[in-house]
Amino acid sequence: MFITDEAKNFLLVMLKENDAENIKIFSNGGGCCGPSVGLAMDDPNEEDIVEDINQIKVAFEKSIYKDLENVTIDYQQTPQGESLVLEGLNQGC
């Protein structure tokens, strides 16, 4: 996984504002289109894989770790507001 500098800066502000130390990426189900993932500011559990990516501590559920190998977390700002996007997630639909 990769985190762009823009996403890193956004995440650092969000983590500080929420008094959190890391983000967690977890399985949000799956289906014919591939894995569906969620992102939260949550502490890792014993089974999670934890990595430091571009100064952000990231906890991954083991079940989706390999699916996220080439995924990039990026930042976007639209008229609707600011958000993070996952680019490169293999979804077959």
C-alpha positions as protocol buffer text, in pm:
chain_id: "A"
residue {
  index: 1
  type: MET
  ca { x: 0 y: 0 z: 0 }
}
residue {
  index: 2
  type: PHE
  ca { x: 101 y: 357 z: -65 }
}
residue {
  index: 3
  type: ILE
  ca { x: -19 y: 684 z: 89 }
}
residue {
  index: 4
  type: THR
  ca { x: 29 y: 1004 z: -109 }
}
residue {
  index: 5
  type: ASP
  ca { x: 174 y: 1309 z: 64 }
}
residue {
  index: 6
  type: GLU
  ca { x: -161 y: 1489 z: 29 }
}
residue {
  index: 7
  type: ALA
  ca { x: -342 y: 1198 z: 195 }
}
residue {
  index: 8
  type: LYS
  ca { x: -74 y: 1180 z: 465 }
}
residue {
  index: 9
  type: ASN
  ca { x: -120 y: 1547 z: 551 }
}
residue {
  index: 10
  type: PHE
  ca { x: -498 y: 1505 z: 565 }
}
residue {
  index: 11
  type: LEU
  ca { x: -466 y: 1193 z: 782 }
}
residue {
  index: 12
  type: LEU
  ca { x: -221 y: 1355 z: 1023 }
}
residue {
  index: 13
  type: VAL
  ca { x: -471 y: 1638 z: 1087 }
}
residue {
  index: 14
  type: MET
  ca { x: -761 y: 1392 z: 1127 }
}
residue {
  index: 15
  type: LEU
  ca { x: -564 y: 1168 z: 1364 }
}
residue {
  index: 16
  type: LYS
  ca { x: -462 y: 1465 z: 1578 }
}
residue {
  index: 17
  type: GLU
  ca { x: -816 y: 1607 z: 1588 }
}
residue {
  index: 18
  type: ASN
  ca { x: -952 y: 1268 z: 1696 }
}
residue {
  index: 19
  type: ASP
  ca { x: -669 y: 1186 z: 1939 }
}
residue {
  index: 20
  type: ALA
  ca { x: -595 y: 868 z: 1741 }
}
residue {
  index: 21
  type: GLU
  ca { x: -264 y: 702 z: 1664 }
}
residue {
  index: 22
  type: ASN
  ca { x: -340 y: 498 z: 1354 }
}
residue {
  index: 23
  type: ILE
  ca { x: -587 y: 402 z: 1087 }
}
residue {
  index: 24
  type: LYS
  ca { x: -727 y: 55 z: 1038 }
}
residue {
  index: 25
  type: ILE
  ca { x: -828 y: -97 z: 706 }
}
residue {
  index: 26
  type: PHE
  ca { x: -1076 y: -379 z: 735 }
}
residue {
  index: 27
  type: SER
  ca { x: -1291 y: -608 z: 527 }
}
residue {
  index: 28
  type: ASN
  ca { x: -1636 y: -469 z: 469 }
}
residue {
  index: 29
  type: GLY
  ca { x: -1759 y: -781 z: 294 }
}
residue {
  index: 30
  type: GLY
  ca { x: -1701 y: -899 z: -57 }
}
residue {
  index: 31
  type: GLY
  ca { x: -1881 y: -1019 z: -358 }
}
residue {
  index: 32
  type: CYS
  ca { x: -1859 y: -1060 z: -730 }
}
residue {
  index: 33
  type: CYS
  ca { x: -1681 y: -724 z: -767 }
}
residue {
  index: 34
  type: GLY
  ca { x: -1397 y: -811 z: -531 }
}
residue {
  index: 35
  type: PRO
  ca { x: -1319 y: -697 z: -181 }
}
residue {
  index: 36
  type: SER
  ca { x: -1501 y: -410 z: -17 }
}
residue {
  index: 37
  type: VAL
  ca { x: -1292 y: -233 z: 244 }
}
residue {
  index: 38
  type: GLY
  ca { x: -1352 y: 17 z: 519 }
}
residue {
  index: 39
  type: LEU
  ca { x: -1117 y: 264 z: 681 }
}
residue {
  index: 40
  type: ALA
  ca { x: -1144 y: 379 z: 1042 }
}
residue {
  index: 41
  type: MET
  ca { x: -942 y: 534 z: 1321 }
}
residue {
  index: 42
  type: ASP
  ca { x: -931 y: 221 z: 1534 }
}
residue {
  index: 43
  type: ASP
  ca { x: -669 y: 36 z: 1736 }
}
residue {
  index: 44
  type: PRO
  ca { x: -519 y: -278 z: 1584 }
}
residue {
  index: 45
  type: ASN
  ca { x: -595 y: -616 z: 1735 }
}
residue {
  index: 46
  type: GLU
  ca { x: -354 y: -907 z: 1782 }
}
residue {
  index: 47
  type: GLU
  ca { x: -420 y: -1058 z: 1438 }
}
residue {
  index: 48
  type: ASP
  ca { x: -373 y: -736 z: 1240 }
}
residue {
  index: 49
  type: ILE
  ca { x: -66 y: -660 z: 1032 }
}
residue {
  index: 50
  type: VAL
  ca { x: 71 y: -318 z: 1128 }
}
residue {
  index: 51
  type: GLU
  ca { x: 297 y: -109 z: 904 }
}
residue {
  index: 52
  type: ASP
  ca { x: 427 y: 246 z: 900 }
}
residue {
  index: 53
  type: ILE
  ca { x: 346 y: 394 z: 557 }
}
residue {
  index: 54
  type: ASN
  ca { x: 455 y: 752 z: 480 }
}
residue {
  index: 55
  type: GLN
  ca { x: 455 y: 834 z: 854 }
}
residue {
  index: 56
  type: ILE
  ca { x: 106 y: 689 z: 907 }
}
residue {
  index: 57
  type: LYS
  ca { x: 60 y: 380 z: 1126 }
}
residue {
  index: 58
  type: VAL
  ca { x: -174 y: 147 z: 936 }
}
residue {
  index: 59
  type: ALA
  ca { x: -333 y: -171 z: 1071 }
}
residue {
  index: 60
  type: PHE
  ca { x: -463 y: -424 z: 817 }
}
residue {
  index: 61
  type: GLU
  ca { x: -694 y: -717 z: 873 }
}
residue {
  index: 62
  type: LYS
  ca { x: -495 y: -1022 z: 762 }
}
residue {
  index: 63
  type: SER
  ca { x: -774 y: -1138 z: 532 }
}
residue {
  index: 64
  type: ILE
  ca { x: -737 y: -838 z: 299 }
}
residue {
  index: 65
  type: TYR
  ca { x: -369 y: -750 z: 339 }
}
residue {
  index: 66
  type: LYS
  ca { x: -257 y: -905 z: 9 }
}
residue {
  index: 67
  type: ASP
  ca { x: -550 y: -748 z: -181 }
}
residue {
  index: 68
  type: LEU
  ca { x: -419 y: -402 z: -87 }
}
residue {
  index: 69
  type: GLU
  ca { x: -59 y: -450 z: -196 }
}
residue {
  index: 70
  type: ASN
  ca { x: -81 y: -210 z: -494 }
}
residue {
  index: 71
  type: VAL
  ca { x: -350 y: 22 z: -358 }
}
residue {
  index: 72
  type: THR
  ca { x: -286 y: 392 z: -301 }
}
residue {
  index: 73
  type: ILE
  ca { x: -471 y: 607 z: -50 }
}
residue {
  index: 74
  type: ASP
  ca { x: -507 y: 952 z: -205 }
}
residue {
  index: 75
  type: TYR
  ca { x: -677 y: 1275 z: -102 }
}
residue {
  index: 76
  type: GLN
  ca { x: -938 y: 1458 z: -304 }
}
residue {
  index: 77
  type: GLN
  ca { x: -1123 y: 1783 z: -261 }
}
residue {
  index: 78
  type: THR
  ca { x: -1450 y: 1831 z: -447 }
}
residue {
  index: 79
  type: PRO
  ca { x: -1739 y: 2077 z: -415 }
}
residue {
  index: 80
  type: GLN
  ca { x: -1892 y: 1821 z: -176 }
}
residue {
  index: 81
  type: GLY
  ca { x: -1590 y: 1832 z: 57 }
}
residue {
  index: 82
  type: GLU
  ca { x: -1266 y: 1653 z: 139 }
}
residue {
  index: 83
  type: SER
  ca { x: -1221 y: 1277 z: 132 }
}
residue {
  index: 84
  type: LEU
  ca { x: -981 y: 990 z: 91 }
}
residue {
  index: 85
  type: VAL
  ca { x: -997 y: 758 z: -208 }
}
residue {
  index: 86
  type: LEU
  ca { x: -854 y: 412 z: -264 }
}
residue {
  index: 87
  type: GLU
  ca { x: -696 y: 384 z: -607 }
}
residue {
  index: 88
  type: GLY
  ca { x: -598 y: 52 z: -761 }
}
residue {
  index: 89
  type: LEU
  ca { x: -836 y: -171 z: -568 }
}
residue {
  index: 90
  type: ASN
  ca { x: -906 y: -463 z: -799 }
}
residue {
  index: 91
  type: GLN
  ca { x: -1281 y: -473 z: -832 }
}
residue {
  index: 92
  type: GLY
  ca { x: -1402 y: -668 z: -1130 }
}
residue {
  index: 93
  type: CYS
  ca { x: -1735 y: -493 z: -1195 }
}
